[in-house]
């Protein structure tokens, strides 16, 4: 996917993709940064996640700009599995949302308190159109603030533009064409 991202852009875009890889390497947890193979794998996984987010947030931008009530989240509760390197891999939130409390192939052990809160938020959204629950004041997403609920094990916080660095680099690479990679 990263090779395709490089291919689908010009010289400046390729440089932006490389800068994004370096940025992702810089935020690899310290406990894994010493192993170059793991560090590289985690950085590349981060780039792929940001490529997906770039496309998804383009949808959120368009929907919000059209007047739609949009809520966005960034799941940061990490997997407990050693082979997932304590990262919040793609789909790690699904057992939390769907009440699959058994050990999961991505999530590992599911924290019951986080799961209960996530389920309440998703049910609230389904019932009322607003995922706000006790301890999680979820702001509507808009393109000016890009408020995103960052969900961590012990903290849920609405943050303005949590993927700003990655998004700016991907804008340099793809501008308003996030679908080149797919």
C-alpha positions in Angstrom: 0.0 0.0 0.0 2.8 2.4 0.8 4.5 1.5 -2.5 1.3 2.3 -4.3 1.0 5.6 -2.4 4.5 6.6 -3.6 3.6 5.5 -7.1 0.4 7.5 -7.2 2.0 10.9 -6.5 4.6 13.3 -7.9 8.1 14.0 -6.6 6.9 16.3 -3.8 4.2 13.8 -2.9 6.7 11.0 -2.6 8.8 13.2 -0.3 5.7 13.9 1.8 5.1 10.1 2.1 8.7 9.6 3.2 8.3 12.4 5.7 5.2 10.7 7.1 7.1 7.4 7.5 9.8 9.3 9.4 7.1 11.0 11.6 5.5 7.6 12.3 8.9 6.2 13.3 9.4 9.1 15.7 6.2 8.2 17.6 6.8 4.5 17.9 6.7 3.6 21.7 10.1 3.7 23.2 10.0 0.0 24.2 9.9 -1.0 20.5 12.0 1.8 19.0 15.3 -0.1 19.6 14.3 -3.0 17.4 14.6 -1.6 13.8 12.4 -4.3 12.3 9.6 -3.8 14.7 10.0 0.0 14.6 9.8 -0.1 10.8 6.7 -2.3 10.9 4.9 -0.1 13.4 5.8 3.0 11.4 4.5 1.5 8.2 1.3 0.3 10.0 0.9 3.9 11.2 1.2 5.2 7.7 -1.4 2.8 6.4 -3.7 3.7 9.2 -3.3 7.4 8.4 -3.9 6.7 4.7 -7.3 5.1 5.7 -8.1 8.0 8.0 -7.3 10.5 5.3 -9.9 8.9 3.1 -12.4 8.5 5.9 -12.0 12.1 7.1 -12.6 13.2 3.5 -16.0 11.6 3.8 -16.5 13.2 7.2 -15.5 16.6 5.8 -17.9 16.4 2.9 -20.8 15.2 5.1 -20.2 17.9 7.7 -19.8 20.6 5.0 -23.2 19.5 3.6 -24.8 20.1 7.0 -24.7 16.5 8.3 -24.3 15.9 12.0 -21.0 14.0 12.1 -19.1 12.5 15.0 -15.6 11.1 14.6 -13.4 8.9 16.9 -9.8 7.7 17.1 -9.5 4.5 19.0 -6.3 4.4 21.0 -7.0 1.5 23.4 -4.2 -0.9 22.4 -4.3 -4.6 21.8 -3.0 -6.6 24.7 -1.5 -9.2 22.4 2.3 -9.3 22.2 2.2 -9.8 18.4 0.3 -6.6 18.0 3.0 -4.6 19.9 0.4 -2.9 22.1 -0.9 -0.9 19.2 -4.5 0.0 18.4 -4.6 -1.9 15.2 -7.4 -1.7 12.6 -10.6 -3.2 14.0 -9.3 -3.5 17.5 -12.4 -1.7 18.8 -14.9 -4.2 17.3 -15.1 -6.6 20.3 -15.6 -3.6 22.6 -18.5 -2.3 20.5 -20.2 -5.7 19.9 -19.7 -7.1 23.4 -17.4 -9.9 22.4 -15.6 -10.1 25.8 -13.6 -13.2 24.9 -10.0 -12.8 23.9 -10.0 -11.4 20.3 -7.5 -12.0 17.5 -6.8 -8.3 17.3 -7.7 -6.8 20.7 -6.5 -9.6 23.0 -8.2 -9.1 26.4 -11.1 -6.7 26.3 -11.4 -4.3 29.1 -15.0 -4.6 30.4 -15.2 -0.9 31.6 -14.1 0.5 28.3 -16.4 -1.9 26.5 -19.4 -0.9 28.6 -18.7 2.8 27.9 -18.2 2.3 24.2 -21.4 0.3 24.0 -23.3 3.1 25.8 -21.9 5.7 23.4 -22.8 3.6 20.3 -26.3 2.9 21.6 -26.7 6.6 22.5 -25.8 7.5 19.0 -28.2 5.0 17.5 -31.0 6.2 19.7 -30.4 10.0 19.7 -27.9 10.8 17.0 -25.4 11.9 19.7 -22.8 9.5 21.2 -22.2 11.7 24.3 -22.2 9.7 27.5 -21.1 10.3 31.1 -17.4 11.1 31.0 -17.3 11.6 27.2 -18.6 15.0 25.9 -18.5 14.2 22.2 -18.4 17.3 20.0 -19.8 17.3 16.5 -17.2 17.2 13.8 -16.6 20.2 11.5 -13.9 21.0 9.0 -12.6 24.0 11.0 -12.0 22.2 14.3 -12.0 18.5 13.3 -13.1 17.6 16.8 -12.4 13.9 17.3 -13.1 11.7 20.3 -9.8 10.1 21.2 -10.6 7.0 23.1 -8.0 5.7 25.4 -8.4 3.1 28.2 -8.5 5.6 31.0 -9.5 8.8 29.2 -12.0 9.8 26.5 -11.3 13.3 25.3 -12.5 15.3 22.3 -9.4 16.7 20.6 -9.2 19.2 17.8 -7.4 17.7 14.8 -5.5 14.8 16.4 -4.1 13.6 13.0 -3.0 17.1 12.0 0.7 16.2 11.1 -0.3 13.1 9.1 -3.1 14.9 7.3 -0.9 17.8 6.3 1.7 15.5 4.9 -0.9 13.5 3.0 -2.4 16.7 1.7 1.1 17.5 0.2 1.0 14.1 -1.4 -2.6 13.8 -2.6 -4.3 17.2 -2.2 -8.0 16.6 -2.3 -7.6 13.3 -4.0 -7.4 10.8 -1.1 -8.6 7.9 -3.2 -5.5 7.6 -5.4 -4.2 4.8 -3.1 -7.3 2.7 -3.4 
